[in-house]
Amino acid sequence: MDTVKSHPVFSSPDFSVTPAELRQLFGRRDSPLVLDLRRLPRFQESPRLLPTARYCQPDKLTEFAALNVNLKPRWFIAFTVTR
């Protein structure tokens, strides 16, 4: 089993992850915390959410972290929509 530091995601200069790579990370003991950081209107207009993702408005990230101190992932993946 790969460790987090040896995972191919971290060898990328921009630390991006493909959908296929993300699928492989689900269900692992060291699986990442997935944060959905879409702005509220974009989040509300979409019926979809990534498996295991937690939603957080981008401007509320500090509050989210303070309220979820019990979440101690080894790493996390954040995603947003640019349009």
Secondary structure, 3 states (H helix, E strand, C coil): CCCCCCCHHHHCCCCCCCHHHHHHHCCCCCCCEEEECCCHHHHHHCCCCCCCCEECCHHHHHHHHHHCCCCCCCCEEEECCCC
